[in-house]
Amino acid sequence: MTIAKQVDVRANIKKYFDMAFFGEPVIVPRKQNHNVVIVSEDDYRAMEKARRNAEYLAKLDRADQQIKEGKVVVKTMEELDAMAAE
């Protein structure tokens, strides 16, 4: 991980973009700790996938807990067929 001042990033943007592209995240400090991180698109997509997977697993955990607490609705196949026909 590299830390670069805004002025350096502006002056050498290709260098820092290339670093990010090849797997080296670049942190750009800003006032009031409003920092930004430059990462490659592949790394960004991997982080987004991990975030979505974590959200999905949390939903599964909530559903499992609801099942354990008996918060379920039971329908027969006939009832489901009737609902589908509506």
Helices and strands as residue ranges (DSSP letters): E 2-3, H 6-11, H 13-21, E 26-28, G 31-33, E 36-38, H 41-68, H 77-85
